[in-house]
Amino acid sequence: MDTEKKYGTLAIERNELLAWPNPAPHRRYAVRMDLPEFTCVCPQSGFPDFATIRIRYQPKDSIVELKALKLYINAYRDVAISHEAATNKILDDLVALLDPHWMRVTGDFNVRGNIKTVVTAEHGARGDRAAERPASSGE
């Protein structure tokens, strides 16, 4: 049996959130990202939890690099963490990296044990309602 780690596993283990310069720092605009394959582990039972993580933000000087964000999110798959703690940690880590005008992270967790959990954590103040308007396609 092959015990060598796969390149994807190694990339996830080495994950590091990265920021890029905002291409339009003079303008307040909204960035929307949905990550529908989030997984973590319940710290009480050890059962897996599945969620869609929704990130909305208005950048200042930096934006998040998307591949780095994907690897960061994938690193939660074996972490024993509550829904509330996961959502707030993702927000804290992104705010520390980007220092956005405004950011919201929503953890929309799948039903487990007949309970649907949605956790929303927010930072800063919106400059306008751009982050709230539905996207023209795919939102």
Chimera marker file (.cmm) of the C-alpha trace (Angstrom):
<marker_set name="trace">
<marker id="1" x="0.000" y="0.000" z="0.000" r="1" g="1" b="0" radius="0.5"/>
<marker id="2" x="1.295" y="3.475" z="-0.917" r="1" g="1" b="0" radius="0.5"/>
<marker id="3" x="1.896" y="5.536" z="2.249" r="1" g="1" b="0" radius="0.5"/>
<marker id="4" x="3.316" y="8.572" z="0.467" r="1" g="1" b="0" radius="0.5"/>
<marker id="5" x="1.132" y="11.645" z="0.829" r="1" g="1" b="0" radius="0.5"/>
<marker id="6" x="-0.584" y="12.948" z="-2.292" r="1" g="1" b="0" radius="0.5"/>
<marker id="7" x="0.253" y="16.418" z="-3.613" r="1" g="1" b="0" radius="0.5"/>
<marker id="8" x="-3.208" y="17.730" z="-2.658" r="1" g="1" b="0" radius="0.5"/>
<marker id="9" x="-2.806" y="16.594" z="0.941" r="1" g="1" b="0" radius="0.5"/>
<marker id="10" x="0.586" y="18.266" z="1.122" r="1" g="1" b="0" radius="0.5"/>
<marker id="11" x="-0.768" y="21.507" z="-0.374" r="1" g="1" b="0" radius="0.5"/>
<marker id="12" x="-3.592" y="21.594" z="2.182" r="1" g="1" b="0" radius="0.5"/>
<marker id="13" x="-1.158" y="20.950" z="5.055" r="1" g="1" b="0" radius="0.5"/>
<marker id="14" x="1.063" y="23.821" z="3.862" r="1" g="1" b="0" radius="0.5"/>
<marker id="15" x="-1.842" y="26.225" z="3.281" r="1" g="1" b="0" radius="0.5"/>
<marker id="16" x="-1.256" y="29.910" z="3.921" r="1" g="1" b="0" radius="0.5"/>
<marker id="17" x="-3.740" y="32.679" z="3.270" r="1" g="1" b="0" radius="0.5"/>
<marker id="18" x="-2.316" y="35.218" z="0.832" r="1" g="1" b="0" radius="0.5"/>
<marker id="19" x="-3.341" y="38.776" z="0.014" r="1" g="1" b="0" radius="0.5"/>
<marker id="20" x="-2.963" y="40.527" z="-3.330" r="1" g="1" b="0" radius="0.5"/>
<marker id="21" x="-3.116" y="44.257" z="-3.984" r="1" g="1" b="0" radius="0.5"/>
<marker id="22" x="-6.624" y="45.555" z="-4.605" r="1" g="1" b="0" radius="0.5"/>
<marker id="23" x="-6.789" y="46.551" z="-8.289" r="1" g="1" b="0" radius="0.5"/>
<marker id="24" x="-9.315" y="49.338" z="-7.512" r="1" g="1" b="0" radius="0.5"/>
<marker id="25" x="-8.629" y="50.688" z="-3.991" r="1" g="1" b="0" radius="0.5"/>
<marker id="26" x="-10.215" y="54.038" z="-4.916" r="1" g="1" b="0" radius="0.5"/>
<marker id="27" x="-13.656" y="52.384" z="-5.230" r="1" g="1" b="0" radius="0.5"/>
<marker id="28" x="-15.900" y="50.608" z="-2.716" r="1" g="1" b="0" radius="0.5"/>
<marker id="29" x="-17.078" y="47.418" z="-4.383" r="1" g="1" b="0" radius="0.5"/>
<marker id="30" x="-18.333" y="44.060" z="-3.211" r="1" g="1" b="0" radius="0.5"/>
<marker id="31" x="-16.639" y="40.681" z="-3.511" r="1" g="1" b="0" radius="0.5"/>
<marker id="32" x="-18.789" y="37.564" z="-3.097" r="1" g="1" b="0" radius="0.5"/>
<marker id="33" x="-17.476" y="34.046" z="-2.729" r="1" g="1" b="0" radius="0.5"/>
<marker id="34" x="-19.291" y="30.803" z="-1.968" r="1" g="1" b="0" radius="0.5"/>
<marker id="35" x="-17.359" y="27.743" z="-0.848" r="1" g="1" b="0" radius="0.5"/>
<marker id="36" x="-19.864" y="24.857" z="-0.969" r="1" g="1" b="0" radius="0.5"/>
<marker id="37" x="-17.542" y="22.032" z="0.095" r="1" g="1" b="0" radius="0.5"/>
<marker id="38" x="-16.571" y="23.100" z="3.633" r="1" g="1" b="0" radius="0.5"/>
<marker id="39" x="-16.144" y="20.252" z="6.099" r="1" g="1" b="0" radius="0.5"/>
<marker id="40" x="-15.056" y="20.036" z="9.709" r="1" g="1" b="0" radius="0.5"/>
<marker id="41" x="-15.619" y="17.613" z="12.568" r="1" g="1" b="0" radius="0.5"/>
<marker id="42" x="-18.017" y="18.000" z="15.505" r="1" g="1" b="0" radius="0.5"/>
<marker id="43" x="-15.883" y="18.402" z="18.650" r="1" g="1" b="0" radius="0.5"/>
<marker id="44" x="-18.459" y="16.471" z="20.739" r="1" g="1" b="0" radius="0.5"/>
<marker id="45" x="-19.277" y="13.481" z="18.536" r="1" g="1" b="0" radius="0.5"/>
<marker id="46" x="-16.495" y="13.331" z="15.955" r="1" g="1" b="0" radius="0.5"/>
<marker id="47" x="-19.107" y="13.181" z="13.181" r="1" g="1" b="0" radius="0.5"/>
<marker id="48" x="-18.396" y="15.255" z="10.063" r="1" g="1" b="0" radius="0.5"/>
<marker id="49" x="-20.177" y="18.542" z="9.478" r="1" g="1" b="0" radius="0.5"/>
<marker id="50" x="-20.733" y="19.982" z="6.001" r="1" g="1" b="0" radius="0.5"/>
<marker id="51" x="-21.456" y="23.578" z="5.076" r="1" g="1" b="0" radius="0.5"/>
<marker id="52" x="-21.416" y="26.261" z="2.459" r="1" g="1" b="0" radius="0.5"/>
<marker id="53" x="-19.243" y="29.153" z="3.594" r="1" g="1" b="0" radius="0.5"/>
<marker id="54" x="-20.312" y="32.488" z="2.123" r="1" g="1" b="0" radius="0.5"/>
<marker id="55" x="-17.840" y="35.363" z="2.222" r="1" g="1" b="0" radius="0.5"/>
<marker id="56" x="-18.872" y="38.903" z="1.346" r="1" g="1" b="0" radius="0.5"/>
<marker id="57" x="-16.535" y="41.845" z="1.687" r="1" g="1" b="0" radius="0.5"/>
<marker id="58" x="-15.589" y="45.319" z="0.576" r="1" g="1" b="0" radius="0.5"/>
<marker id="59" x="-11.801" y="45.398" z="0.195" r="1" g="1" b="0" radius="0.5"/>
<marker id="60" x="-9.524" y="48.252" z="1.183" r="1" g="1" b="0" radius="0.5"/>
<marker id="61" x="-5.958" y="47.740" z="0.001" r="1" g="1" b="0" radius="0.5"/>
<marker id="62" x="-5.926" y="43.955" z="-0.410" r="1" g="1" b="0" radius="0.5"/>
<marker id="63" x="-7.959" y="41.063" z="-1.808" r="1" g="1" b="0" radius="0.5"/>
<marker id="64" x="-7.620" y="37.386" z="-0.977" r="1" g="1" b="0" radius="0.5"/>
<marker id="65" x="-5.859" y="35.052" z="-3.403" r="1" g="1" b="0" radius="0.5"/>
<marker id="66" x="-8.435" y="32.408" z="-4.305" r="1" g="1" b="0" radius="0.5"/>
<marker id="67" x="-6.308" y="29.252" z="-4.478" r="1" g="1" b="0" radius="0.5"/>
<marker id="68" x="-4.851" y="30.068" z="-1.068" r="1" g="1" b="0" radius="0.5"/>
<marker id="69" x="-8.393" y="30.561" z="0.272" r="1" g="1" b="0" radius="0.5"/>
<marker id="70" x="-9.455" y="27.181" z="-1.169" r="1" g="1" b="0" radius="0.5"/>
<marker id="71" x="-6.552" y="25.398" z="0.544" r="1" g="1" b="0" radius="0.5"/>
<marker id="72" x="-7.194" y="27.254" z="3.816" r="1" g="1" b="0" radius="0.5"/>
<marker id="73" x="-10.864" y="26.188" z="3.777" r="1" g="1" b="0" radius="0.5"/>
<marker id="74" x="-9.939" y="22.583" z="2.870" r="1" g="1" b="0" radius="0.5"/>
<marker id="75" x="-7.627" y="22.436" z="5.904" r="1" g="1" b="0" radius="0.5"/>
<marker id="76" x="-10.670" y="22.430" z="8.198" r="1" g="1" b="0" radius="0.5"/>
<marker id="77" x="-11.752" y="18.943" z="7.069" r="1" g="1" b="0" radius="0.5"/>
<marker id="78" x="-10.171" y="17.164" z="10.069" r="1" g="1" b="0" radius="0.5"/>
<marker id="79" x="-10.482" y="20.006" z="12.602" r="1" g="1" b="0" radius="0.5"/>
<marker id="80" x="-12.751" y="19.431" z="15.601" r="1" g="1" b="0" radius="0.5"/>
<marker id="81" x="-14.535" y="22.794" z="15.809" r="1" g="1" b="0" radius="0.5"/>
<marker id="82" x="-18.051" y="24.060" z="16.425" r="1" g="1" b="0" radius="0.5"/>
<marker id="83" x="-20.082" y="25.789" z="13.730" r="1" g="1" b="0" radius="0.5"/>
<marker id="84" x="-19.843" y="29.067" z="15.632" r="1" g="1" b="0" radius="0.5"/>
<marker id="85" x="-16.106" y="28.818" z="16.223" r="1" g="1" b="0" radius="0.5"/>
<marker id="86" x="-15.369" y="27.894" z="12.599" r="1" g="1" b="0" radius="0.5"/>
<marker id="87" x="-17.363" y="30.804" z="11.189" r="1" g="1" b="0" radius="0.5"/>
<marker id="88" x="-15.786" y="33.314" z="13.576" r="1" g="1" b="0" radius="0.5"/>
<marker id="89" x="-12.246" y="31.979" z="13.030" r="1" g="1" b="0" radius="0.5"/>
<marker id="90" x="-12.601" y="32.267" z="9.256" r="1" g="1" b="0" radius="0.5"/>
<marker id="91" x="-13.778" y="35.874" z="9.692" r="1" g="1" b="0" radius="0.5"/>
<marker id="92" x="-10.960" y="36.688" z="12.144" r="1" g="1" b="0" radius="0.5"/>
<marker id="93" x="-8.277" y="35.195" z="9.897" r="1" g="1" b="0" radius="0.5"/>
<marker id="94" x="-9.524" y="37.022" z="6.785" r="1" g="1" b="0" radius="0.5"/>
<marker id="95" x="-9.905" y="40.341" z="8.616" r="1" g="1" b="0" radius="0.5"/>
<marker id="96" x="-6.372" y="40.005" z="10.011" r="1" g="1" b="0" radius="0.5"/>
<marker id="97" x="-5.062" y="39.346" z="6.501" r="1" g="1" b="0" radius="0.5"/>
<marker id="98" x="-7.069" y="41.891" z="4.508" r="1" g="1" b="0" radius="0.5"/>
<marker id="99" x="-8.273" y="44.648" z="6.874" r="1" g="1" b="0" radius="0.5"/>
<marker id="100" x="-11.379" y="45.191" z="4.704" r="1" g="1" b="0" radius="0.5"/>
<marker id="101" x="-13.857" y="48.054" z="5.000" r="1" g="1" b="0" radius="0.5"/>
<marker id="102" x="-16.504" y="45.439" z="5.762" r="1" g="1" b="0" radius="0.5"/>
<marker id="103" x="-16.741" y="41.659" z="5.791" r="1" g="1" b="0" radius="0.5"/>
<marker id="104" x="-19.379" y="39.041" z="6.527" r="1" g="1" b="0" radius="0.5"/>
<marker id="105" x="-18.809" y="35.290" z="6.783" r="1" g="1" b="0" radius="0.5"/>
<marker id="106" x="-21.799" y="32.971" z="6.897" r="1" g="1" b="0" radius="0.5"/>
<marker id="107" x="-21.528" y="29.287" z="7.717" r="1" g="1" b="0" radius="0.5"/>
<marker id="108" x="-24.627" y="27.595" z="6.281" r="1" g="1" b="0" radius="0.5"/>
<marker id="109" x="-24.355" y="24.103" z="7.767" r="1" g="1" b="0" radius="0.5"/>
<marker id="110" x="-26.241" y="21.080" z="6.476" r="1" g="1" b="0" radius="0.5"/>
<marker id="111" x="-28.958" y="19.581" z="8.623" r="1" g="1" b="0" radius="0.5"/>
<marker id="112" x="-27.654" y="17.151" z="11.216" r="1" g="1" b="0" radius="0.5"/>
<marker id="113" x="-29.761" y="15.637" z="13.986" r="1" g="1" b="0" radius="0.5"/>
<marker id="114" x="-32.824" y="17.481" z="12.635" r="1" g="1" b="0" radius="0.5"/>
<marker id="115" x="-31.145" y="20.872" z="13.247" r="1" g="1" b="0" radius="0.5"/>
<marker id="116" x="-30.220" y="23.397" z="10.551" r="1" g="1" b="0" radius="0.5"/>
<marker id="117" x="-27.565" y="25.881" z="11.689" r="1" g="1" b="0" radius="0.5"/>
<marker id="118" x="-26.629" y="29.147" z="9.989" r="1" g="1" b="0" radius="0.5"/>
<marker id="119" x="-23.960" y="31.266" z="11.688" r="1" g="1" b="0" radius="0.5"/>
<marker id="120" x="-23.189" y="34.812" z="10.533" r="1" g="1" b="0" radius="0.5"/>
<marker id="121" x="-20.253" y="36.886" z="11.777" r="1" g="1" b="0" radius="0.5"/>
<marker id="122" x="-19.533" y="40.421" z="10.612" r="1" g="1" b="0" radius="0.5"/>
<marker id="123" x="-16.744" y="43.009" z="10.797" r="1" g="1" b="0" radius="0.5"/>
<marker id="124" x="-16.781" y="46.748" z="10.063" r="1" g="1" b="0" radius="0.5"/>
<marker id="125" x="-19.389" y="48.910" z="8.405" r="1" g="1" b="0" radius="0.5"/>
<marker id="126" x="-20.646" y="48.702" z="4.825" r="1" g="1" b="0" radius="0.5"/>
<marker id="127" x="-20.122" y="51.778" z="2.680" r="1" g="1" b="0" radius="0.5"/>
<marker id="128" x="-23.247" y="50.977" z="0.663" r="1" g="1" b="0" radius="0.5"/>
<marker id="129" x="-25.592" y="48.067" z="0.077" r="1" g="1" b="0" radius="0.5"/>
<marker id="130" x="-23.542" y="46.636" z="-2.828" r="1" g="1" b="0" radius="0.5"/>
<marker id="131" x="-22.654" y="43.514" z="-0.882" r="1" g="1" b="0" radius="0.5"/>
<marker id="132" x="-26.337" y="42.824" z="-0.228" r="1" g="1" b="0" radius="0.5"/>
<marker id="133" x="-27.636" y="43.068" z="-3.794" r="1" g="1" b="0" radius="0.5"/>
<marker id="134" x="-28.084" y="39.740" z="-5.550" r="1" g="1" b="0" radius="0.5"/>
<marker id="135" x="-25.594" y="38.969" z="-8.269" r="1" g="1" b="0" radius="0.5"/>
<marker id="136" x="-26.950" y="39.045" z="-11.787" r="1" g="1" b="0" radius="0.5"/>
<marker id="137" x="-26.085" y="35.382" z="-12.173" r="1" g="1" b="0" radius="0.5"/>
<marker id="138" x="-24.957" y="32.552" z="-9.964" r="1" g="1" b="0" radius="0.5"/>
<marker id="139" x="-25.742" y="33.984" z="-6.499" r="1" g="1" b="0" radius="0.5"/>
<link id1="1" id2="2" r="1" g="1" b="0" radius="0.2"/>
<link id1="2" id2="3" r="1" g="1" b="0" radius="0.2"/>
<link id1="3" id2="4" r="1" g="1" b="0" radius="0.2"/>
<link id1="4" id2="5" r="1" g="1" b="0" radius="0.2"/>
<link id1="5" id2="6" r="1" g="1" b="0" radius="0.2"/>
<link id1="6" id2="7" r="1" g="1" b="0" radius="0.2"/>
<link id1="7" id2="8" r="1" g="1" b="0" radius="0.2"/>
<link id1="8" id2="9" r="1" g="1" b="0" radius="0.2"/>
<link id1="9" id2="10" r="1" g="1" b="0" radius="0.2"/>
<link id1="10" id2="11" r="1" g="1" b="0" radius="0.2"/>
<link id1="11" id2="12" r="1" g="1" b="0" radius="0.2"/>
<link id1="12" id2="13" r="1" g="1" b="0" radius="0.2"/>
<link id1="13" id2="14" r="1" g="1" b="0" radius="0.2"/>
<link id1="14" id2="15" r="1" g="1" b="0" radius="0.2"/>
<link id1="15" id2="16" r="1" g="1" b="0" radius="0.2"/>
<link id1="16" id2="17" r="1" g="1" b="0" radius="0.2"/>
<link id1="17" id2="18" r="1" g="1" b="0" radius="0.2"/>
<link id1="18" id2="19" r="1" g="1" b="0" radius="0.2"/>
<link id1="19" id2="20" r="1" g="1" b="0" radius="0.2"/>
<link id1="20" id2="21" r="1" g="1" b="0" radius="0.2"/>
<link id1="21" id2="22" r="1" g="1" b="0" radius="0.2"/>
<link id1="22" id2="23" r="1" g="1" b="0" radius="0.2"/>
<link id1="23" id2="24" r="1" g="1" b="0" radius="0.2"/>
<link id1="24" id2="25" r="1" g="1" b="0" radius="0.2"/>
<link id1="25" id2="26" r="1" g="1" b="0" radius="0.2"/>
<link id1="26" id2="27" r="1" g="1" b="0" radius="0.2"/>
<link id1="27" id2="28" r="1" g="1" b="0" radius="0.2"/>
<link id1="28" id2="29" r="1" g="1" b="0" radius="0.2"/>
<link id1="29" id2="30" r="1" g="1" b="0" radius="0.2"/>
<link id1="30" id2="31" r="1" g="1" b="0" radius="0.2"/>
<link id1="31" id2="32" r="1" g="1" b="0" radius="0.2"/>
<link id1="32" id2="33" r="1" g="1" b="0" radius="0.2"/>
<link id1="33" id2="34" r="1" g="1" b="0" radius="0.2"/>
<link id1="34" id2="35" r="1" g="1" b="0" radius="0.2"/>
<link id1="35" id2="36" r="1" g="1" b="0" radius="0.2"/>
<link id1="36" id2="37" r="1" g="1" b="0" radius="0.2"/>
<link id1="37" id2="38" r="1" g="1" b="0" radius="0.2"/>
<link id1="38" id2="39" r="1" g="1" b="0" radius="0.2"/>
<link id1="39" id2="40" r="1" g="1" b="0" radius="0.2"/>
<link id1="40" id2="41" r="1" g="1" b="0" radius="0.2"/>
<link id1="41" id2="42" r="1" g="1" b="0" radius="0.2"/>
<link id1="42" id2="43" r="1" g="1" b="0" radius="0.2"/>
<link id1="43" id2="44" r="1" g="1" b="0" radius="0.2"/>
<link id1="44" id2="45" r="1" g="1" b="0" radius="0.2"/>
<link id1="45" id2="46" r="1" g="1" b="0" radius="0.2"/>
<link id1="46" id2="47" r="1" g="1" b="0" radius="0.2"/>
<link id1="47" id2="48" r="1" g="1" b="0" radius="0.2"/>
<link id1="48" id2="49" r="1" g="1" b="0" radius="0.2"/>
<link id1="49" id2="50" r="1" g="1" b="0" radius="0.2"/>
<link id1="50" id2="51" r="1" g="1" b="0" radius="0.2"/>
<link id1="51" id2="52" r="1" g="1" b="0" radius="0.2"/>
<link id1="52" id2="53" r="1" g="1" b="0" radius="0.2"/>
<link id1="53" id2="54" r="1" g="1" b="0" radius="0.2"/>
<link id1="54" id2="55" r="1" g="1" b="0" radius="0.2"/>
<link id1="55" id2="56" r="1" g="1" b="0" radius="0.2"/>
<link id1="56" id2="57" r="1" g="1" b="0" radius="0.2"/>
<link id1="57" id2="58" r="1" g="1" b="0" radius="0.2"/>
<link id1="58" id2="59" r="1" g="1" b="0" radius="0.2"/>
<link id1="59" id2="60" r="1" g="1" b="0" radius="0.2"/>
<link id1="60" id2="61" r="1" g="1" b="0" radius="0.2"/>
<link id1="61" id2="62" r="1" g="1" b="0" radius="0.2"/>
<link id1="62" id2="63" r="1" g="1" b="0" radius="0.2"/>
<link id1="63" id2="64" r="1" g="1" b="0" radius="0.2"/>
<link id1="64" id2="65" r="1" g="1" b="0" radius="0.2"/>
<link id1="65" id2="66" r="1" g="1" b="0" radius="0.2"/>
<link id1="66" id2="67" r="1" g="1" b="0" radius="0.2"/>
<link id1="67" id2="68" r="1" g="1" b="0" radius="0.2"/>
<link id1="68" id2="69" r="1" g="1" b="0" radius="0.2"/>
<link id1="69" id2="70" r="1" g="1" b="0" radius="0.2"/>
<link id1="70" id2="71" r="1" g="1" b="0" radius="0.2"/>
<link id1="71" id2="72" r="1" g="1" b="0" radius="0.2"/>
<link id1="72" id2="73" r="1" g="1" b="0" radius="0.2"/>
<link id1="73" id2="74" r="1" g="1" b="0" radius="0.2"/>
<link id1="74" id2="75" r="1" g="1" b="0" radius="0.2"/>
<link id1="75" id2="76" r="1" g="1" b="0" radius="0.2"/>
<link id1="76" id2="77" r="1" g="1" b="0" radius="0.2"/>
<link id1="77" id2="78" r="1" g="1" b="0" radius="0.2"/>
<link id1="78" id2="79" r="1" g="1" b="0" radius="0.2"/>
<link id1="79" id2="80" r="1" g="1" b="0" radius="0.2"/>
<link id1="80" id2="81" r="1" g="1" b="0" radius="0.2"/>
<link id1="81" id2="82" r="1" g="1" b="0" radius="0.2"/>
<link id1="82" id2="83" r="1" g="1" b="0" radius="0.2"/>
<link id1="83" id2="84" r="1" g="1" b="0" radius="0.2"/>
<link id1="84" id2="85" r="1" g="1" b="0" radius="0.2"/>
<link id1="85" id2="86" r="1" g="1" b="0" radius="0.2"/>
<link id1="86" id2="87" r="1" g="1" b="0" radius="0.2"/>
<link id1="87" id2="88" r="1" g="1" b="0" radius="0.2"/>
<link id1="88" id2="89" r="1" g="1" b="0" radius="0.2"/>
<link id1="89" id2="90" r="1" g="1" b="0" radius="0.2"/>
<link id1="90" id2="91" r="1" g="1" b="0" radius="0.2"/>
<link id1="91" id2="92" r="1" g="1" b="0" radius="0.2"/>
<link id1="92" id2="93" r="1" g="1" b="0" radius="0.2"/>
<link id1="93" id2="94" r="1" g="1" b="0" radius="0.2"/>
<link id1="94" id2="95" r="1" g="1" b="0" radius="0.2"/>
<link id1="95" id2="96" r="1" g="1" b="0" radius="0.2"/>
<link id1="96" id2="97" r="1" g="1" b="0" radius="0.2"/>
<link id1="97" id2="98" r="1" g="1" b="0" radius="0.2"/>
<link id1="98" id2="99" r="1" g="1" b="0" radius="0.2"/>
<link id1="99" id2="100" r="1" g="1" b="0" radius="0.2"/>
<link id1="100" id2="101" r="1" g="1" b="0" radius="0.2"/>
<link id1="101" id2="102" r="1" g="1" b="0" radius="0.2"/>
<link id1="102" id2="103" r="1" g="1" b="0" radius="0.2"/>
<link id1="103" id2="104" r="1" g="1" b="0" radius="0.2"/>
<link id1="104" id2="105" r="1" g="1" b="0" radius="0.2"/>
<link id1="105" id2="106" r="1" g="1" b="0" radius="0.2"/>
<link id1="106" id2="107" r="1" g="1" b="0" radius="0.2"/>
<link id1="107" id2="108" r="1" g="1" b="0" radius="0.2"/>
<link id1="108" id2="109" r="1" g="1" b="0" radius="0.2"/>
<link id1="109" id2="110" r="1" g="1" b="0" radius="0.2"/>
<link id1="110" id2="111" r="1" g="1" b="0" radius="0.2"/>
<link id1="111" id2="112" r="1" g="1" b="0" radius="0.2"/>
<link id1="112" id2="113" r="1" g="1" b="0" radius="0.2"/>
<link id1="113" id2="114" r="1" g="1" b="0" radius="0.2"/>
<link id1="114" id2="115" r="1" g="1" b="0" radius="0.2"/>
<link id1="115" id2="116" r="1" g="1" b="0" radius="0.2"/>
<link id1="116" id2="117" r="1" g="1" b="0" radius="0.2"/>
<link id1="117" id2="118" r="1" g="1" b="0" radius="0.2"/>
<link id1="118" id2="119" r="1" g="1" b="0" radius="0.2"/>
<link id1="119" id2="120" r="1" g="1" b="0" radius="0.2"/>
<link id1="120" id2="121" r="1" g="1" b="0" radius="0.2"/>
<link id1="121" id2="122" r="1" g="1" b="0" radius="0.2"/>
<link id1="122" id2="123" r="1" g="1" b="0" radius="0.2"/>
<link id1="123" id2="124" r="1" g="1" b="0" radius="0.2"/>
<link id1="124" id2="125" r="1" g="1" b="0" radius="0.2"/>
<link id1="125" id2="126" r="1" g="1" b="0" radius="0.2"/>
<link id1="126" id2="127" r="1" g="1" b="0" radius="0.2"/>
<link id1="127" id2="128" r="1" g="1" b="0" radius="0.2"/>
<link id1="128" id2="129" r="1" g="1" b="0" radius="0.2"/>
<link id1="129" id2="130" r="1" g="1" b="0" radius="0.2"/>
<link id1="130" id2="131" r="1" g="1" b="0" radius="0.2"/>
<link id1="131" id2="132" r="1" g="1" b="0" radius="0.2"/>
<link id1="132" id2="133" r="1" g="1" b="0" radius="0.2"/>
<link id1="133" id2="134" r="1" g="1" b="0" radius="0.2"/>
<link id1="134" id2="135" r="1" g="1" b="0" radius="0.2"/>
<link id1="135" id2="136" r="1" g="1" b="0" radius="0.2"/>
<link id1="136" id2="137" r="1" g="1" b="0" radius="0.2"/>
<link id1="137" id2="138" r="1" g="1" b="0" radius="0.2"/>
<link id1="138" id2="139" r="1" g="1" b="0" radius="0.2"/>
</marker_set>
